[in-house]
Amino acid sequence: MAQPRNFGFGEEEQALKQNARRFFQERLPVDVLHRRVAHDPDPMRRPECLWDEALWGQVVELGWTLLAVPERVGGLGMSAAAVAGLVEEVGRAAFPSPLIATLQATYVLAACDAEASSAASGLLRRIAEGTPVSLAITDRRGSWEASDTDVTASGSGSVTLNGTAWFVQDARKAEVFVVKARSAAGIGLYLVEATARGVTIVPDAIVDLTRDQAHVVLRDVVVSADRVAAVGGKGEAALQAAEPAMLVVVTADMVGAAEWQLQTTAEYARTRVQFDHPIGFFQAVKHPLVEMMVRIDEARTLLYSAACAIDHEPEKAEILARMAKAAASDAASYCSGRSVQLHGGTGFTWECFVHLYFKRQKHNEVLLGDGAYQRMKLADKLIGPIGIGGGASW
Amino acid sequence: MTEEARRETAEQAAFRAHCKAWLKDNLPPRAAFRLPLSPIEIATTEQLAYLCAWQRSAHRAGLVGCDYPKEYGGGGRRGCQVVANEEMQAAGAPFLPNMVGLGMAGPTLFHHGSEEQKRRLLPALLSGEEIWCQGFSEPGAGSDLASVQTFARRERGRWIINGHKTWTSLAHFATWMILLCRTDKADKYRGLSYFVVPIKEALGRGVTVRPLVKMTGETGFNEVLLEDLVVDDGLRLDEIGSGWNVAMTTLLHERGAGSLVTPASGGKRADDPSSVGGAAGLVDLAKRSYRAGKRVADDPVFRDAIVRILIRQQALDEASRRTQVPGLTDHPMRLPLQHKLVSSELLQDTARLACEMEGMASSLYLGDDHAPARGQWPLAYMNSYGFTIAAGSNEIQRNILGERVLGLAKSK
């Protein structure tokens, strides 16, 4: 298969992206965001879940949770390119919401649903109606390998889950978790209500102010047979199948947030005067700003290429998505550093908005694996595994 | 990633089929001598003759200048040069030697030339019969190009030109030079005018071409002295005093940011084991190179470094496609103006990494029988500085991007 020249970005996709940008410009300007999430600078503050539930309601009404849900289960089944464009705007607004977690869960459930899982299709229908869902797939060590988990599943038919899922994103906003657990038959995926008996959500005290994170403790949580989305190794396969799309979602958020960092810092460099010149006059300031732009554009091109591959060239999706995440993680790190540094003393303060994005990007960088992790995975594909000759050319 | 079969017009699809069929049977035989790595490194008449024969044949088959009107020696097609370029690249065709002509003089003539100038000059430019060079930089005007001092004095309807141009690639083979010079000393920018100058016929009669030796030891570029050179007013492009504006058209195309797609082929033959310069060659090199007794391809540090390069290459390969989707770029010049910066630094970093992988063997140069890839990687690394400096140094490119795209205050 081949990619369309426009990356699958037609009028509909453009309109979605533009509408999203307008929506956030009107409803969530950065000063409003700062007031909502940054009211307490105390580094020892208790973990809070600060978000605008009414705004989330509007997002659901706009149909954004429907986008990635396949048509056969009541969604719009829009392309990954459309979703990438939308999520870029989410990142640009640093929108605190369960949208990214829910989109990722949607892709995993859709992969299960492709295997005719009625549990998955049931939850996809609820997502289409606006139910926020999050993946509980990471172990204590923060591993993103599809086979790693600290949760076990026992019994057949209805199963019992025990253990803890770590680093669960937007856990206190989610109503349902897709829990990865190991049984004798291999890795499975199990759907667990946040309010189910035996579930304890323990909030993490995190750096990022625009999301919440928790570890989800499961003690003898009973999952009925009709809530088992994948068993016997099929859970691992579904996670791997969904991984390119999950990576694309996080990458899009990073690219959008990095663009905010660039534009905000450039605006400061156009207006802040020192030595009788706006500081952007000085090449020590100008050139790093250009470097931010170059790195963002590299990541952004790869983002569209990866999204388009998911839709049109699936055999290349994993490689392109890992390339995009690697480039975006490094771009985000660079842009975050420069956005604080080039704002000077004020950039180092709580009242300057750049710290919101700095922190969101630091979190994004490590989600689903940082740049070094993606490159390690890519090296196995593009060079060949260590110690073994060969290595596929692509 | 193949561009083939991405949505294209019926004309493009039919033309692609033509290119494929023609290239299958008409690539030139392998040269018996070393070919240069890029047009600016053409040193011998033997190399030039081989490459010019290729350009002539590709032009005759309609692969060069496809989008130019027929009356200017073009193919009269639309959106087909990009197709021809892709197919020439995929076929591993040699590069087209008339780089300054195709990439800079051609688009400049097309946008600013008179009808007569276009009909007279473009056909032989496209076929490669007449090689072009660029008379822009001077010893005292490098990054600050508008400070050129070469002066054209008007005398009885003709121009008498005196000055000193430098870094002039291909001048030793060129029939024509595009020349930026001063016609008014009082106004830095509006005192500039633009000419096309027949330098070959004036050699020894007002034009002296002297080779400059690069840090690699190769020649390939020159300095050109103009002494009381008489030029007809019919060889002036556009208005007197609009030279800076015309030069901007040239520079945009030189930096890969122009409005016309210029004919180009990669110059790498897939079947040539000494073919270097591309990121893809790194993986192969890593499998053949050893450090501390271990294959470089098994060293995690180098694996990471190689993949970094492959990622940058992939992004560069896809950038022009993104440029064509207006909704995916916030500023129309943002990606085009990055092209020269990004591509030259990628080339440099690729060659540097290749030398690191070769380890001690990277000390061996062209004249050594044991040099891996015939010493091409150290050569490519040194030559890469030509690309990061030429066409406006990358420091100047960063200024332009900061000022034009990000709206930052102009650096003096």
Interface residues (C-beta under 8 A of the other chain):
Chain A: A2 Q3 P4 R5 N6 F7 F9 E13 Q14 K17 Q18 E259 L262 A266 A269 R270 H277 P278 G280 F281 F282 Q283 V285 K286 H287 L289 V290 E291 M293 V294 D297 E298 A299 R300 T301 L302 Y304 S305 K316 L320 M323 A326 A327 A372 R375 M376 L378 A379 L382 I383 G384 I386 G387 G389 G391 S393
Chain B: M1 T2 E4 A5 R6 R7 E8 A280 V283 A286 K287 A297 D298 P300 R303 D304 I306 V307 R308 L310 I311 R312 Q314 A315 E318 A319 R321 R322 Q324 V325 G327 L328 D330 R334 L335 Q338 L341 V342 E395 R398 N399 L401 G402 E403 V405 L406 G407 L408 A409 K410 S411
